[in-house]
Amino acid sequence: MNPCVVYFSRTGNTKRLAQAIVETTKAPIFDLLSTQPSAIESFDLLILGTPVEGSSPAKETAAFIESLPQIETKKAILFCTYRFFGSGALNVMEKKLSSKGYEILLKVSKKGMKPDKETDFSDVLNEVKKALEKQ
Ligand SMILES: Cc1cc2nc3c(=O)[nH]c(=O)nc-3n(C[C@H](O)[C@H](O)[C@H](O)COP(=O)(O)O)c2cc1C
């Protein structure tokens, strides 16, 4: 698999998690706000991250997914950071990406990050590693 990490982050939490995933996977990283779908078309595994906002993925993330072309053979790992509930937003992303033709390998989330506090990402990183090893 040839993965890339794409993230949106409003206050920095999801960016920090995205950077940790990049350290583990050695995949290139893209800030969703400055990324066109064409920039990631050569990657067959999209690792996409978002904050949860209003129990949904951030609207910027939703718009990015909308802008992706219909495909047949790509896979995705979805991650989010959140304060209260994370699974609803991941389910929304899964549904949208599945309808674009992506196979979702993993949905993983990190609760309660604080911008000024170090966070242990090992749970998320282990899950991502395991999902990649299965491919
Ligand atoms: C406008 C806004 C709405 C939010 N709505 C939710 C929410 O509905 N549920 C939740 O669990 N967290 C919510 N949060 C908390 C963020 O999901 C959480 O702090 C996340 O880690 C922020 O990621 P970021 O720093 O990458 O933007 C909200 C935060 C903001 C700023």
The ligand as an SDF file (V2000), in Angstrom:
LIG
                    3D

 31 33  0  0  0  0  0  0  0  0999 V2000
  -16.6990   24.6410   16.8280 C   0  0  0  0  0  0  0  0  0  0  0  0
  -16.3780   23.3760   17.5950 C   0  0  0  0  0  0  0  0  0  0  0  0
  -17.3540   22.3920   17.7180 C   0  0  0  0  0  0  0  0  0  0  0  0
  -17.0620   21.2100   18.4150 C   0  0  0  0  0  0  0  0  0  0  0  0
  -18.0250   20.2440   18.5110 N   0  0  0  0  0  0  0  0  0  0  0  0
  -17.7360   19.0560   19.1470 C   0  0  0  0  0  0  0  0  0  0  0  0
  -18.6980   18.0110   19.2020 C   0  0  0  0  0  0  0  0  0  0  0  0
  -19.8260   18.1140   18.7080 O   0  0  0  0  0  0  0  0  0  0  0  0
  -18.3640   16.8480   19.8460 N   0  0  0  0  0  0  0  0  0  0  0  0
  -17.1210   16.6580   20.4030 C   0  0  0  0  0  0  0  0  0  0  0  0
  -16.8640   15.5920   20.9480 O   0  0  0  0  0  0  0  0  0  0  0  0
  -16.1670   17.6340   20.3500 N   0  0  0  0  0  0  0  0  0  0  0  0
  -16.4420   18.8340   19.7490 C   0  0  0  0  0  0  0  0  0  0  0  0
  -15.4980   19.8330   19.6830 N   0  0  0  0  0  0  0  0  0  0  0  0
  -14.1600   19.5720   20.2600 C   0  0  0  0  0  0  0  0  0  0  0  0
  -13.1550   19.1910   19.1810 C   0  0  0  0  0  0  0  0  0  0  0  0
  -13.6230   18.1070   18.4060 O   0  0  0  0  0  0  0  0  0  0  0  0
  -11.8160   18.7540   19.8030 C   0  0  0  0  0  0  0  0  0  0  0  0
  -11.3170   19.7560   20.6570 O   0  0  0  0  0  0  0  0  0  0  0  0
  -10.7980   18.4210   18.7160 C   0  0  0  0  0  0  0  0  0  0  0  0
   -9.6990   17.7310   19.3020 O   0  0  0  0  0  0  0  0  0  0  0  0
  -10.2910   19.6800   18.0210 C   0  0  0  0  0  0  0  0  0  0  0  0
   -9.3970   19.2970   17.0250 O   0  0  0  0  0  0  0  0  0  0  0  0
   -8.4910   20.3590   16.2660 P   0  0  0  0  0  0  0  0  0  0  0  0
   -7.6000   20.9870   17.3280 O   0  0  0  0  0  0  0  0  0  0  0  0
   -7.7040   19.5470   15.3050 O   0  0  0  0  0  0  0  0  0  0  0  0
   -9.3810   21.3630   15.6330 O   0  0  0  0  0  0  0  0  0  0  0  0
  -15.7770   21.0280   19.0180 C   0  0  0  0  0  0  0  0  0  0  0  0
  -14.8240   22.0400   18.8950 C   0  0  0  0  0  0  0  0  0  0  0  0
  -15.0960   23.2040   18.2030 C   0  0  0  0  0  0  0  0  0  0  0  0
  -14.0420   24.2780   18.0860 C   0  0  0  0  0  0  0  0  0  0  0  0
  1  2  1  0
  2  3  1  0
  2 30  2  0
  3  4  2  0
  4  5  1  0
  4 28  1  0
  5  6  2  0
  6  7  1  0
  6 13  1  0
  7  8  2  0
  7  9  1  0
  9 10  1  0
 10 11  2  0
 10 12  1  0
 12 13  2  0
 13 14  1  0
 14 15  1  0
 14 28  1  0
 15 16  1  0
 16 17  1  0
 16 18  1  0
 18 19  1  0
 18 20  1  0
 20 21  1  0
 20 22  1  0
 22 23  1  0
 23 24  1  0
 24 25  2  0
 24 26  1  0
 24 27  1  0
 28 29  2  0
 29 30  1  0
 30 31  1  0
M  END
$$$$
